[in-house]
Amino acid sequence: MPGNPNVPSNNQPVNVDVVFVHDATGSQQPYIDDARQFVNNRIRDIQDQAIMKGGDARYRVIAFRDHREQGDLWTVHDSNPFTKDSGVLRRQLDALVASGGGDGPEAQLDALDAALRSSWRRDAKRIVILITDSPPHGIGERGDVVPASHPGALTPDSIRQSYKTTKTLLTVVGCNPTICQYERAVGWYTIFAKETKGKYISLHRPAGGSAVTDRALVGSVLHAVDSQRIADRWEDWIMDQSHRGHDAIVRDLHSKLAAEGEECHEVDCTEHGGHDVKYARGPISRARVDNIVGSTLRYQEATQSSELADIIFG
């Protein structure tokens, strides 16, 4: 449909910046070891399989434990730069050693906030992959006490708002069975990820070892690249159509993308015959379009709310 003003250009290079935010508390060593193997085996696959239209990807690692009140010597390790070199990324992961952690909830909010302050390229899609088996402080888990050293302004609501207003996609890889022992963690992460066009992925390493982790991480990045690429391309159109309502926008956008033959990567977590994670590329689903439209409209609302607060409170 060349020349049609209702169909935005589909030929721009797609550059991607990915931050792996890794839990480095005591229970996470098997997942850290898997992540090292992932870098060795699959980073090249992402560049080959992702729809980047000539663009490229950079990566960095942020690690977190808990606050000093829980006995940890550090809370967030945030000195690693972005790199396109898998060898450099491997060395960033090699430096991680799982230890400490104190009580159940950890310093995820601090690490997610650090990720937002990364040296993002101006034209890059922003993607954060959180790998953890526990909730953050402050979401209401039974017995949780927010440490005194935790920044008062950094709350579960504020970090979610920041991810929406900066168009940073969050995908959460939740490590089973530990994360399911908490009452609120999975639900909170699932909603947070969906608000940003991301996904909650359930990972049960003992059932499949490093191969399952490989598929979870590769699928996470490919899913995120596709979501950001399509959302950025159609964002202005979706906002212009916002007066028509969510369902009408989803119907028309899905029709346009299907007519183009748009394809996306999806990630599937199964429990049948043992836990597994798989990803595959196929025609864009209505559910994916629904998520993209909803997240784009929430970004518009969040931005308007932020602008209004700046006017009122200076």
For each residue, the residues with C-beta under 8 A, 3 or more apart:
1: 4 7 259 260
2:
3:
4: 1 7
5:
6: 237 256
7: 1 4 10 256 260
8: 233 234 236 237
9: 12 233
10: 7 233 260
11: 53
12: 9 53 233
13: 52 53 54 55
14: 50 51 52 53 55 125 225 228 229
15: 52 55 56 57 121 123 124 125
16: 50 52 55 56 57 58 124 125 127 221 225 228
17: 57 58 59 82 118 120 121 124 125 126 127
18: 57 58 59 60 127 128 129 221 224
19: 59 60 61 62 115 118 127 128 129
20: 35 59 60 61 62 129 131
21: 62 63 64 108 111 112 115 128 129 130 131
22: 28 31 32 35 61 62 63 64 93 96 131 132
23: 28 31 63 64 106 108 131 132 133 134 175
24: 28 32 63 64 65 77 96 97 98 99
25: 28 65 66 98 99 100 101 106 134
26: 29 98 99 100 101
27: 98 101 133 175 178
28: 22 23 24 25 31 32 98 131 132 133 175
29: 26 32 33 97 98
30: 33 34 205
31: 22 23 28 34 35 131 133 175 203 205 213
32: 22 24 28 29 35 36 93 96 97 98
33: 29 30 36 37 210
34: 30 31 37 38 205 209 210 213 214
35: 20 22 31 32 38 39 93 131 213 217
36: 32 33 39 40 90 93 94
37: 33 34 40 41 210 213 214
38: 34 35 41 42 43 210 213 214 217 218
39: 35 36 42 43 86 89 90 93
40: 36 37 86 90
41: 37 38 45 214
42: 38 39 45 46 214 217 218
43: 38 39 46 47 59 86 89
44: 47 48 86
45: 41 42 48 49 218
46: 42 43 49 50 57 218 221 222
47: 43 44 50 52 56 57
48: 44 45
49: 45 46 218 222 265 281
50: 14 16 46 47 57 221 222 225 226
51: 14 225 226 229 263
52: 13 14 15 16 47 55 56 57 225
53: 11 12 13 14
54: 13
55: 13 14 15 16 52
56: 15 16 47 52 84
57: 15 16 17 18 46 47 50 52 84 221 225
58: 16 17 18 82 83 84 121 124
59: 17 18 19 20 43 82 83 84 89
60: 18 19 20 80 81 82 83 89 92 118
61: 19 20 22 80 89 92 93 96
62: 19 20 21 22 76 77 78 80 111 114 115
63: 21 22 23 24 76 77 96 111
64: 21 22 23 24 75 76 77 106 107 108 110 111
65: 24 25 70 72 74 75 99 100 101 106 107
66: 25 69 70 71 72 75 100 101 102 103 105 106 107 147
67: 70 72 75 102 107 147 149 150
68: 71 72 73 75 147 149
69: 66 102 147 148 149
70: 65 66 67 100 101 102 103 147
71: 66 68 100 102
72: 65 66 67 68 75 100 101 102
73: 68 100
74: 65 77
75: 64 65 66 67 68 72 107 110 149
76: 62 63 64 107 110 111 114
77: 24 62 63 64 74 80 96
78: 62 111 114 117
79:
80: 60 61 62 77 92
81: 60 119
82: 17 58 59 60 118 119
83: 58 59 60 88 89 92
84: 56 57 58 59
85: 88 89
86: 39 40 43 44 89 90
87: 90 91
88: 83 85 91 92
89: 39 43 59 60 61 83 85 86 92 93
90: 36 39 40 86 87 93 94
91: 87 88 94 95
92: 60 61 80 83 88 89 95 96
93: 22 32 35 36 39 61 89 90 96
94: 36 90 91
95: 91 92
96: 22 24 32 61 63 77 92 93
97: 24 29 32
98: 24 25 26 27 28 29 32
99: 24 25 26 65
100: 25 26 65 66 70 71 72 73
101: 25 26 27 65 66 70 72 106 134
102: 66 67 69 70 71 72 106
103: 66 70 143 144 145
104: 134 135 141 143 144 182
105: 66 108 134 135 136 137 138 139 141 144
106: 23 25 64 65 66 101 102 132 134 135 136 137
107: 64 65 66 67 75 76 110 111 136 137 150
108: 21 23 64 105 111 112 130 132 134 135 136 137
109: 112 113 136 137 138 150 154 155 156 159
110: 64 75 76 107 113 114 150 151 154
111: 21 62 63 64 76 78 107 108 114 115 130
112: 21 108 109 115 116 128 130 136 159 163 170
113: 109 110 116 117 151 154 159 162
114: 62 76 78 110 111 117 118
115: 19 21 62 111 112 118 128 168
116: 112 113 162 163 166 168
117: 78 113 114
118: 17 19 60 82 114 115 126
119: 81 82
120: 17 124 126
121: 15 17 58 124
122:
123: 15
124: 15 16 17 58 120 121
125: 14 15 16 17 169 224 225 228 229 232
126: 17 118 120 166 167 168 169 228
127: 16 17 18 19 168 169 171 221 224 225 228
128: 18 19 21 112 115 163 168 169 170 171
129: 18 19 20 21 171 172 173 217 220 221 224
130: 21 108 111 112 170 171 172 173 189
131: 20 21 22 23 28 31 35 173 175
132: 22 23 28 106 108 172 173 174 175 179
133: 23 27 28 31 174 175 176 178 179
134: 23 25 101 104 105 106 108 178 179 182 185
135: 104 105 106 108 139 141 144 179 182 184 185 188 189
136: 105 106 107 108 109 112 139 156
137: 105 106 107 108 109 144 145 146 147 150
138: 105 109 144 146 150 155 156
139: 105 135 136 144 156 184 185 188
140: 144 184
141: 104 105 135 144 182 183 184 185
142: 183
143: 103 104
144: 103 104 105 135 137 138 139 140 141
145: 103 137
146: 137 138 150
147: 66 67 68 69 70 137 150
148: 69
149: 67 68 69 75
150: 67 107 109 110 137 138 146 147 154
151: 110 113 154
152:
153: 158
154: 109 110 113 150 151 158 159
155: 109 138 158 159
156: 109 136 138 139 159 160 188
157: 160 161
158: 153 154 155 161 162
159: 109 112 113 154 155 156 162 163
160: 156 157 163 164 192 195
161: 157 158 164 165 302 305 306
162: 113 116 158 159 165 166 168
163: 112 116 128 159 160 166 168 170 192 195 196
164: 160 161 167 195 196 295 298 299 302
165: 161 162 299 302 303 306
166: 116 126 162 163
167: 126 164 228 231 232 299
168: 115 116 126 127 128 162 163 196
169: 125 126 127 128 196 197 198 224 227 228
170: 112 128 130 163 192 193 196 198
171: 127 128 129 130 193 198 199 200 201 220 223 224
172: 129 130 132 189 190 192 193 198 199 200 201
173: 129 130 131 132 201 203 216 217 220
174: 132 133 179 180 185 186 189 200 201 202 203
175: 23 27 28 31 131 132 133 178 179 203 204 205
176: 133 179 180 202 203 204 275
177: 180 181 204
178: 27 133 134 175 181
179: 132 133 134 135 174 175 176 182 185 186
180: 174 176 177 185 186
181: 177 178
182: 104 134 135 141 179 185 186
183: 141 142
184: 135 139 140 141 187 188
185: 134 135 139 141 174 179 180 182 188 189
186: 174 179 180 182 189 190 200 202
187: 184 190 191
188: 135 139 156 184 185 191 192
189: 130 135 172 174 185 186 192 193 200
190: 172 186 187 193 194 200
191: 187 188 194 195
192: 160 163 170 172 188 189 195 196
193: 170 171 172 189 190 196 198 199 200
194: 190 191 197 198 199 200 291 294 295
195: 160 163 164 191 192 295 298
196: 163 164 168 169 170 192 193 295
197: 169 194 224 227 228 231 291 292 295
198: 169 170 171 172 193 194 223 224 227
199: 171 172 193 194 220 223 224 267
200: 171 172 174 186 189 190 193 194
201: 171 172 173 174 216 219 220 267 269 277
202: 174 176 186 269 275 277
203: 31 173 174 175 176 212 213 216 269 277
204: 175 176 177 207 208 212 275
205: 30 31 34 175 208 209 210 212 213
206: 209
207: 204 212 274 275 276
208: 204 205 211 212 213 274 275 276 277
209: 34 205 206 212 213
210: 33 34 37 38 205 213 214
211: 208 214 215
212: 203 204 205 207 208 209 215 216 275 276 277
213: 31 34 35 37 38 203 205 208 209 210 216 217
214: 34 37 38 41 42 210 211 217 218
215: 211 212 218 219 276 277 278 279
216: 173 201 203 212 213 219 220 267 277
217: 35 38 42 129 173 213 214 220 221
218: 38 42 45 46 49 214 215 221 222 279
219: 201 215 216 222 223 265 266 267 277 278 279
220: 129 171 173 199 201 216 217 223 224 267
221: 16 18 46 50 57 127 129 217 218 224 225
222: 46 49 50 218 219 225 226 265 279 281
223: 171 198 199 219 220 226 227 264 265 266 267 279
224: 18 125 127 129 169 171 197 198 199 220 221 227 228
225: 14 16 50 51 52 57 125 127 221 222 228 229 265
226: 50 51 222 223 229 230 264 265
227: 169 197 198 223 224 230 231 264 288 291 292
228: 14 16 125 126 127 167 169 197 224 225 231 232
229: 14 51 125 225 226 232 233
230: 226 227 233 234 257 262 264 284 292
231: 167 197 227 228 234 235 292 295 296
232: 125 167 228 229 235
233: 8 9 10 12 229 230
234: 8 230 231 237 238 253 292 296
235: 231 232 238 239 296 299
236: 8 239 240
237: 6 8 234 240 241 253
238: 234 235 241 242 249 253 292 293 296 297
239: 235 236 242 296 297 300
240: 236 237
241: 237 238 244 248 249 252
242: 238 239 249 297 300
243:
244: 241 248 249
245: 248 249
246: 249 250 290 293 294 297
247: 250 251
248: 241 244 245 251 252
249: 238 241 242 244 245 246 252 253 293
250: 246 247 253 254 286 289 290 293
251: 247 248 254 255
252: 241 248 249 255 256
253: 234 237 238 249 250 256 257 289 292 293
254: 250 251 257 258 284 286 289
255: 251 252 258 259
256: 6 7 252 253 259 260
257: 230 253 254 260 262 284 289
258: 254 255 261 262 283 284
259: 1 255 256
260: 1 7 10 256 257
261: 258 283
262: 230 257 258 283 284
263: 51 281 282 283 284
264: 223 226 227 230 281 282 283 284 285 288
265: 49 219 222 223 225 226 279 280 281
266: 219 223 279 280 281 282 285 288
267: 199 201 216 219 220 223 277 278 279
268: 277 278 279 280
269: 201 202 203 275 276 277
270: 273 275 276 277 278
271: 274 275
272:
273: 270
274: 207 208 271
275: 176 202 204 207 208 212 269 270 271
276: 207 208 212 215 269 270
277: 201 202 203 208 212 215 216 219 267 268 269 270
278: 215 219 267 268 270
279: 215 218 219 222 223 265 266 267 268
280: 265 266 268
281: 49 222 263 264 265 266
282: 263 264 266
283: 258 261 262 263 264
284: 230 254 257 258 262 263 264 288 289
285: 264 266 288 289
286: 250 254 289 290
287: 290 291
288: 227 264 266 284 285 291 292
289: 250 253 254 257 284 285 286 292 293
290: 246 250 286 287 293 294
291: 194 197 227 287 288 294 295
292: 197 227 230 231 234 238 253 288 289 295 296
293: 238 246 249 250 253 289 290 296 297
294: 194 246 290 291 297 298
295: 164 194 195 196 197 231 291 292 298 299
296: 231 234 235 238 239 292 293 299 300
297: 238 239 242 246 293 294 300 301
298: 164 195 294 295 301 302
299: 164 165 167 235 295 296 302 303
300: 239 242 296 297 303 304
301: 297 298 304 305
302: 161 164 165 298 299 305 306
303: 165 299 300 306 307
304: 300 301 307 308
305: 161 301 302 308 309
306: 161 165 302 303 309 310
307: 303 304 310 311
308: 304 305 311 312
309: 305 306 312 313
310: 306 307 313 314
311: 307 308
312: 308 309
313: 309 310
314: 310
